[in-house]
Amino acid sequence: LPPVGGLVPYWSDYLAAAAADSYDARPGLLAEAVAASGACVQSSGAGAAIGAADPDGSVGSTYSDTVPTSVECPVVLVDGGALPVTQPERADAVTRLDALVAQVVGAAPGADVVVAGLGDGDSSVRPRAVVASGPSFGEGLLTSGSTRQPGAIQLQDLTATALERVGVEDAPISGRAVSVVSGASSAGQRVDGLVGFETRAATLRSVSPQVTAWLAVGFALWAALGAWSWWRRGASRELPRALVVGGVAVAAVPISTFAANLVPWWQMPAPAVAFVAILGAVTALVAAVALGAERRHPLGALRTLALFTVVVLAGDVLLGSRLQLGSVFGQNPTVGGRFYGFGNTSFALYGLAALVLVAWVARARWRSRQVAVGLGLGLLVVLLAIEGLPSLGADFGGPPGLLLGGLVVIAGAAGVRLTLRRSVVAVVAAGLLVGAISWLDWRRPQASRTHLGEFVDTVISGEAGSVLGRKLAQNLTNLGSPPLLAISIATVVLVVVAWRVGWHPVDAGVPVVRGALVLALVGFAVNDSGLVIPAFIAVVL
C-alpha cells in the first residue's frame, strides 16, 4: 500500500517483525544513515517507500507515486512491481519494467542504475537477478566482500553500496559495497553462466532433503545390520563383506556430493536426474578405490576417503569455494548463510579427514617417533590454517575442535598421557587461537572483514549476546532434524552393541576415534548446527 499522510502503512508490524527476529534488522536504517551524511533518499512506489522510510515510518516530501522527471536526492528507490509467473502476463510486465527503467535513466542521466529482483512473489524460491549500469560499473560480474563470489551478491550489499556512494562508511550493516569482476567472457556467456548457477542452486534446494533422508536411512540400516551381526556372531568375527562394502559406500556419499559439482550437470536437460546419476557414479568410484585400499590395510578405506576429502575440500577453499557453493551439504546461495569457506557439514568431513591423515603421518615409520610426530604436528598446523584463516576457510567454530582433536591424536601417537592439566592448557590454547585469528581479522578494514572479525566487533559494541542467543536457538532447533536424529540414534545403538560384545578398533585407529570424539563434542558445543557435526563424523567414521 502507498504511504498515507506521509507514513508507511503497517510500519509498526515491520518493526515488530524485526524485533521478534534475532538478526538485529533496523527498518529505516538507510534513510537514517543517509540523512546523517547530509543527503536524502527519494522514493517512488509503495515498495520503495518501505526501503526509503525513516525509523518512524515517515517518507516526507521526497516520495511520489510515479517516477519523477528529475531527481532531488543522491539515492533513489523505485518500485518496479512484481513479475507474474505465467505468460503472456510476464512478458507484458517485463515490457513495462523496461519502460520504467528507461524513465529512471532519463530522469538521472549519467547516474548508476541498479535493477534488482528483491522478492520471489509467486515464483519458486531461487537466486534473483541484479543488473547494474553506470560510471561505477564496468563490464563483468557483480560481487561483494560479503560473498567473495563472482556473480553473487546479497540484498544488504545494495544498501551498503548506496551508503558508500554518499560517504557513509561505518553503518551497522553486514553488507559490503558491490564491485565488478571483469573477465574475457561475453555478455551471453555470463548470462548463461548465471542461469546455470540459478538452476544448480534451485535444483539442489529441492534435491537436498531427499539425499539427506536417503543417507540417513542408508546409515541407519547399515548400523542396524552391523549391530545385529556383532550381537549374533561376536566382535571377533569380521563383518560380512556386503556390510563392509555398504558401509564404505555410505561413508563416501557426503564428500561425493561436492565432487559431483566438478561435472556441469546443471547444463543437462534434466538437472535433478543428471545430478543423482553423477552422484551415484562418483560415490561408486570413490568407494571402489577405498575398498581396494582396505584390502591392504585395516584403515585403508578410511585413509583413502580422508585423503580424497582433504584434496576436494581444501582444494575448493583455496580456489574460491565454488564446489561448496550450491551443493547438497555445503553453502546454499538461496539461504545466504555464507558463500565461502567451510560450512558446518564440510567442516565435519574435513575435520575428521584431517585427524585421520595426521594420525597416519604421526604413526608412520619414519627415522624415529620424534620425526613422525613432528611431521604429524606440522600437517595439523597446515590443515588448521586452511580451516581457520579468514582468507581461506574462515571458520570460527572449527579450529577449537580440530586443534583439540588433533592434539589428542598427536598425544596418542607420541605416547603422551593426557592429564587434566594438559587438557586445560590445550583448551586455553584453542580459545586463544580462535581469538587471535578473529582479532587479526577485525584489525583489517571493515570492507575486508569476514564473520570472524564481525563477531569481535559485536563483542566490542555489546551485541554479542544477541548473536550467541541466535546461535544457541539455532543449535537447539537443529536437534529436532529427523535425518540427523536417525543417524545419531543409530550411532548410539551401534556403539552400545560394540561395547557389549567387546569390539575395539585396531591400534592405529584408537587415536583417531578419540580425536574424532573430541572433534564431535567441541564442534557440537561451539557451532550452531545442532547434530550436524557429530552425525556426519559418525557417517564417515
C-alpha positions in Angstrom: 0.0 0.0 0.0 1.3 3.5 -0.7 2.1 5.9 2.2 -0.9 7.6 3.8 -0.3 11.0 5.3 3.4 10.6 4.7 3.6 7.4 6.7 4.2 3.8 5.5 1.1 1.6 6.4 1.7 -1.2 8.9 5.1 0.2 9.8 4.6 -1.0 13.4 4.2 -4.5 12.0 7.6 -4.3 10.3 9.2 -3.0 13.5 7.6 -5.8 15.5 8.8 -8.5 13.0 12.3 -7.1 13.1 12.3 -7.0 16.9 11.0 -10.6 17.1 13.8 -11.8 14.9 17.4 -12.1 16.2 19.3 -10.6 13.3 19.2 -7.0 14.6 17.4 -5.7 11.5 16.7 -2.0 11.7 13.9 -0.7 9.5 14.7 2.8 8.5 18.4 2.4 8.7 19.1 3.5 5.1 17.3 6.8 5.4 18.7 7.5 8.8 22.3 6.9 7.8 21.9 8.9 4.5 20.3 11.8 6.4 23.2 11.8 8.9 25.6 12.3 6.0 23.6 15.4 4.9 21.9 13.7 1.9 18.4 12.3 1.3 16.6 9.3 -0.1 14.0 9.7 -2.8 11.4 7.0 -3.5 8.7 6.2 -5.9 6.1 3.4 -5.4 4.7 1.6 -2.4 7.6 -0.9 -2.1 10.2 1.7 -2.5 8.6 3.7 0.3 9.3 0.9 2.8 13.0 0.9 1.9 13.3 4.7 2.0 11.3 5.4 5.2 12.8 6.9 8.3 12.9 4.8 11.5 9.5 6.2 12.4 8.0 5.1 9.1 7.7 8.6 7.5 8.8 9.3 3.9 8.4 13.0 3.7 8.1 15.1 0.6 10.7 13.1 -1.4 8.1 10.4 -2.0 6.0 10.2 -5.2 3.6 7.7 -6.6 5.2 8.0 -10.1 8.7 8.2 -11.4 9.8 11.8 -11.1 11.1 13.6 -14.2 14.2 14.7 -12.2 15.9 13.6 -9.0 16.5 15.6 -5.9 18.5 13.0 -3.8 21.7 11.0 -4.5 19.8 7.8 -3.5 16.6 7.0 -5.4 14.4 3.9 -4.9 11.8 2.9 -7.4 9.3 0.1 -7.1 9.2 -1.9 -10.3 6.3 -4.1 -9.3 6.1 -7.9 -9.4 6.8 -10.2 -12.3 4.0 -12.7 -12.9 4.9 -16.4 -13.3 2.7 -17.2 -16.3 2.7 -15.9 -19.9 1.7 -13.6 -21.5 1.4 -11.6 -18.3 5.1 -12.0 -17.5 6.2 -10.7 -20.9 3.9 -7.7 -20.6 5.3 -7.0 -17.1 8.9 -7.1 -18.4 8.0 -4.7 -21.2 6.6 -2.3 -18.6 9.7 -2.7 -16.5 11.9 -1.9 -19.4 9.9 1.3 -20.0 10.2 2.2 -16.2 14.0 1.7 -16.3 14.1 4.0 -19.3 12.2 6.6 -17.4 14.6 6.4 -14.4 17.7 6.7 -16.7 16.1 9.7 -18.4 15.4 11.3 -15.0 19.0 10.8 -13.8 21.4 10.8 -16.9 24.9 9.6 -16.1 23.9 8.0 -12.7 24.5 4.5 -11.6 21.3 2.4 -12.1 20.7 -0.9 -10.4 17.8 -3.2 -11.2 17.3 -5.9 -8.6 14.8 -8.7 -8.0 14.1 -8.3 -4.3 11.3 -10.9 -3.8 10.0 -14.2 -5.0 6.3 -13.4 -5.3 4.5 -16.3 -6.8 7.8 -17.7 -8.2 9.8 -20.6 -6.7 12.5 -19.7 -4.2 15.8 -19.2 -6.1 18.5 -16.6 -6.6 17.3 -13.4 -8.2 18.7 -11.2 -11.0 20.7 -8.0 -10.3 21.8 -5.8 -13.2 23.9 -2.6 -12.8 25.0 0.1 -15.2 26.7 3.4 -14.9 30.0 5.1 -14.3 30.8 2.9 -11.3 30.1 -0.4 -13.1 32.2 -1.8 -15.9 31.6 -4.9 -17.9 31.7 -8.1 -15.9 30.1 -9.9 -13.0 28.9 -8.3 -9.8 30.4 -9.4 -6.5 31.0 -8.1 -3.0 33.1 -8.7 0.1 30.3 -10.4 1.8 30.1 -13.2 -0.8 33.6 -13.2 -2.5 31.9 -14.9 -5.4 31.7 -13.5 -8.9 28.1 -13.3 -9.9 26.7 -13.4 -6.4 25.7 -10.5 -4.1 23.3 -10.2 -1.2 20.4 -7.7 -0.7 22.2 -5.9 2.1 25.1 -5.3 -0.3 22.8 -3.0 -2.2 22.2 -1.0 1.0 26.0 -0.9 1.7 26.6 0.3 -1.9 24.1 3.1 -1.6 25.6 4.2 1.7 29.1 4.1 0.3 28.0 6.4 -2.5 27.0 9.1 0.0 30.1 8.7 2.1 28.7 6.5 4.9 31.4 4.0 6.0 30.5 2.8 9.5 26.8 1.9 9.2 25.8 -1.2 11.3 25.1 -3.5 8.4 26.6 -6.8 7.3 26.6 -6.0 3.6 29.6 -4.8 1.6 29.6 -2.4 -1.4 29.1 -4.1 -4.8 32.0 -4.2 -7.2 32.6 -5.7 -10.6 34.9 -8.7 -11.6 35.9 -8.3 -15.2 36.7 -11.2 -17.5 37.1 -12.2 -21.1 33.7 -13.9 -21.4 31.0 -12.3 -23.5 27.7 -10.9 -22.1 25.9 -14.0 -23.4 28.3 -16.4 -21.7 28.0 -14.5 -18.4 24.2 -14.7 -18.6 24.4 -18.5 -19.5 26.7 -19.0 -16.5 24.3 -17.2 -14.1 21.3 -19.0 -15.4 23.2 -22.3 -14.9 24.1 -21.2 -11.3 20.5 -20.4 -10.6 19.4 -23.8 -12.0 22.1 -25.5 -9.8 21.0 -23.7 -6.7 17.3 -24.3 -7.2 17.8 -28.0 -8.2 19.9 -28.7 -5.1 17.5 -26.9 -2.9 14.8 -29.4 -4.0 17.1 -32.5 -4.1 19.0 -31.9 -0.8 16.2 -33.1 1.5 15.9 -36.4 -0.4 19.6 -37.0 -0.5 19.9 -36.3 3.2 17.0 -38.5 4.1 18.3 -41.4 2.0 21.7 -41.0 3.5 20.2 -41.2 7.0 18.1 -44.3 6.0 21.2 -46.0 4.5 23.4 -45.3 7.5 20.7 -46.4 10.0 20.1 -49.6 8.1 23.8 -50.3 7.9 24.2 -49.6 11.6 21.3 -51.9 12.5 22.6 -54.8 10.4 26.2 -54.2 11.7 24.9 -54.3 15.3 22.8 -57.4 14.7 25.8 -59.1 13.1 28.1 -58.3 16.0 25.4 -59.4 18.5 24.8 -62.7 16.7 28.4 -63.6 15.7 30.6 -61.8 18.2 33.1 -59.0 17.8 35.9 -61.4 17.0 34.3 -62.2 13.6 34.7 -59.8 10.7 31.6 -58.1 9.3 30.1 -59.8 6.2 31.7 -58.4 3.1 28.4 -57.0 1.8 28.2 -54.9 5.0 31.7 -53.6 4.6 31.0 -52.6 1.0 27.8 -50.9 2.0 29.4 -49.1 4.9 32.2 -47.7 2.7 29.6 -46.6 0.1 27.5 -44.8 2.7 30.6 -43.1 4.0 31.6 -42.0 0.5 28.3 -40.2 -0.2 28.9 -36.9 1.6 32.2 -36.0 0.0 30.9 -37.2 -3.3 28.1 -34.6 -3.3 30.8 -32.0 -3.5 32.9 -33.8 -6.1 29.8 -34.2 -8.3 29.8 -30.5 -8.9 33.0 -30.9 -10.9 30.7 -32.1 -13.7 28.3 -29.4 -15.0 25.2 -31.5 -14.5 23.1 -28.3 -14.3 23.6 -27.8 -18.1 22.0 -31.1 -18.9 18.3 -31.5 -20.0 17.1 -33.0 -16.7 19.4 -31.5 -14.0 18.0 -33.3 -11.0 18.2 -36.7 -12.7 21.7 -35.9 -14.0 22.9 -34.9 -10.5 21.6 -38.1 -8.9 23.2 -40.2 -11.7 26.6 -38.4 -11.4 26.5 -38.6 -7.6 25.9 -42.3 -7.8 28.8 -42.7 -10.3 31.2 -40.7 -8.2 30.2 -42.5 -5.0 30.7 -45.9 -6.6 34.2 -44.8 -7.9 35.3 -43.4 -4.6 34.0 -46.4 -2.7 35.7 -48.8 -5.1 39.1 -47.2 -4.7 38.6 -47.1 -0.9 37.7 -50.8 -0.8 40.8 -51.6 -2.8 42.9 -49.8 -0.2 41.0 -51.6 2.6 42.3 -55.0 1.4 45.9 -53.9 2.0 45.4 -52.2 5.4 42.6 -52.3 8.0 42.3 -48.5 7.8 42.9 -48.3 4.1 39.3 -47.3 3.2 39.2 -44.6 5.9 42.5 -43.2 4.9 41.6 -43.1 1.2 38.3 -41.3 2.0 40.2 -38.9 4.2 42.8 -38.1 1.5 40.1 -37.6 -1.1 38.1 -35.4 1.3 41.1 -33.1 2.1 42.1 -32.8 -1.6 38.5 -31.9 -2.6 37.6 -29.5 0.2 41.0 -27.9 0.9 41.4 -27.5 -2.9 38.0 -26.0 -3.2 38.7 -23.4 -0.4 42.0 -22.5 -1.9 40.3 -22.0 -5.3 37.3 -20.0 -4.1 34.7 -22.4 -2.6 32.9 -22.9 -5.9 32.2 -26.6 -5.2 30.6 -25.9 -1.8 28.5 -23.0 -3.1 25.4 -24.6 -4.3 25.9 -28.2 -3.1 23.8 -30.7 -1.1 25.8 -30.4 2.1 27.5 -27.0 1.5 26.5 -23.4 1.2 23.1 -22.7 -0.3 23.1 -19.3 -2.1 19.3 -19.1 -1.8 19.6 -19.3 2.0 22.5 -17.0 2.1 24.1 -18.2 5.3 27.6 -18.0 3.9 29.2 -18.1 0.5 32.8 -19.1 1.1 35.0 -21.1 3.4 33.8 -24.1 5.4 30.2 -24.7 6.4 29.3 -27.0 9.3 28.9 -30.1 7.3 32.0 -29.6 5.2 33.9 -28.9 8.4 32.8 -32.2 9.9 34.1 -34.1 6.9 37.3 -32.0 6.6 38.0 -32.2 10.4 37.7 -35.9 10.6 39.7 -36.4 7.4 42.4 -34.1 8.9 42.6 -36.2 12.1 42.9 -39.4 10.0 45.8 -38.0 7.9 47.5 -36.5 11.0 47.3 -39.9 12.8 48.6 -41.7 9.6 51.6 -39.4 9.3 52.4 -39.3 13.0 52.4 -43.1 13.3 54.2 -43.8 10.0 57.6 -45.5 10.1 60.0 -42.5 9.7 63.5 -42.4 11.1 62.2 -42.0 14.6 59.0 -41.5 16.5 60.0 -37.8 17.1 60.3 -37.2 13.4 56.9 -38.8 12.7 55.2 -36.9 15.5 56.8 -33.6 14.3 55.6 -34.2 10.7 52.1 -35.0 12.0 52.1 -31.8 14.1 53.3 -29.8 11.1 50.5 -31.3 9.0 48.0 -30.4 11.7 49.1 -26.8 11.6 48.8 -26.6 7.8 45.3 -28.1 7.9 44.3 -25.8 10.7 45.5 -22.8 8.7 43.3 -23.8 5.8 40.4 -24.3 8.1 40.6 -21.1 10.2 42.4 -18.3 8.2 39.9 -15.6 7.2 41.1 -15.6 3.6 40.6 -19.4 3.3 38.2 -21.5 5.4 37.1 -18.5 7.6 35.5 -20.9 10.1 35.0 -19.5 13.6 33.7 -22.7 15.3 36.0 -25.2 13.6 39.6 -24.5 14.8 38.9 -25.3 18.5 37.6 -28.8 17.8 40.2 -29.5 15.2 43.1 -28.3 17.3 41.9 -30.3 20.4 41.1 -33.4 18.4 44.4 -33.1 16.6 46.3 -32.8 19.9 44.6 -35.9 21.2 45.8 -37.7 18.0 49.3 -36.4 18.3 49.5 -37.3 22.0 48.4 -40.8 21.2 51.0 -41.2 18.5 53.7 -39.8 20.8 52.7 -42.0 23.8 51.9 -38.9 25.9 49.3 -39.4 28.7 46.6 -36.7 28.7 46.3 -35.3 32.2 43.8 -32.8 33.5 46.5 -30.0 33.4 47.5 -30.7 29.9 43.9 -30.8 28.8 43.2 -27.4 30.4 46.2 -26.0 28.7 45.1 -27.4 25.3 41.6 -25.9 25.8 43.0 -22.5 26.6 45.3 -22.7 23.6 42.4 -23.4 21.4 40.5 -20.4 22.7 43.5 -18.2 22.3 44.0 -19.4 18.7 40.4 -18.6 17.7 40.6 -15.3 19.5 43.9 -14.3 17.8 42.6 -15.1 14.3 39.4 -13.2 14.9 41.2 -10.2 16.3 43.6 -10.1 13.4 40.6 -10.2 11.0 38.9 -7.4 13.0 42.0 -5.3 12.5 41.5 -5.3 8.8 39.4 -2.6 7.0 35.7 -3.2 7.5 35.1 -4.0 3.9 37.7 -6.8 4.1 36.5 -8.5 7.3 34.9 -11.9 7.4 32.3 -13.0 10.0 35.3 -13.7 12.4 36.1 -10.0 12.6 32.5 -9.1 12.6 32.0 -11.2 15.8 34.8 -9.3 17.5 33.0 -6.1 16.5 29.7 -7.3 18.1 31.6 -8.1 21.3 33.0 -4.5 21.3 29.7 -3.0 20.5 27.9 -5.1 23.2 25.7 -7.0 20.7 27.4 -10.4 21.2 24.6 -11.6 23.5 22.0 -11.5 20.7 24.4 -13.3 18.3 25.2 -16.0 20.8 21.5 -16.3 21.7 20.6 -16.7 18.0 23.2 -19.4 17.5 22.1 -21.2 20.7 18.5 -21.1 19.4 19.6 -22.4 16.0 21.5 -25.2 17.7 18.5 -26.3 19.7 16.3 -26.1 16.6 18.6 -28.4 14.6 18.4 -31.0 17.4 15.0 -32.0 16.0 16.1 -32.8 12.5 14.7 -36.3 11.7 17.6 -37.4 9.5 20.2 -36.2 12.0 18.3 -37.9 14.8 18.1 -41.1 12.9 21.9 -41.1 12.3 22.6 -40.2 15.9 20.3 -42.9 17.4 21.7 -45.5 15.0 25.3 -44.5 16.1 24.4 -44.8 19.8 22.9 -48.3 19.2 25.9 -49.4 17.3 28.3 -48.1 19.9 26.4 -49.7 22.8 26.4 -53.1 21.0 30.1 -52.8 20.1 30.8 -52.1 23.8 28.7 -55.0 25.0 30.4 -57.5 22.6 33.9 -56.3 23.3 34.7 -54.8 20.0 37.6 -52.3 19.8 39.3 -50.6 16.9 42.8 -51.6 15.6 45.6 -49.9 17.4 46.2 -47.4 14.7 42.6 -46.4 14.8 42.4 -45.7 18.6 43.8 -42.2 18.4 41.5 -41.3 15.5 38.4 -42.5 17.4 39.4 -40.5 20.5 40.3 -37.4 18.4 37.0 -37.7 16.5 35.0 -37.9 19.7 36.7 -34.6 20.9 36.0 -33.0 17.5 32.4 -34.0 17.6 31.8 -32.8 21.1 33.6 -29.5 20.7 32.0 -28.9 17.3 28.6 -29.5 18.7 29.2 -27.2 21.6 30.6 -24.1 19.8 28.7 -24.2 16.5 25.0 -23.5 15.7 24.4 -26.6 13.7 22.9 -29.0 16.3 23.7 -32.6 15.5 25.2 -31.9 12.0 28.9 -32.2 13.0 28.6 -35.3 15.3 26.2 -37.0 12.8 28.4 -36.6 9.7 31.5 -37.6 11.6 29.7 -40.8 12.6 28.6 -41.5 9.0 32.2 -41.4 7.7 33.9 -42.9 10.8 
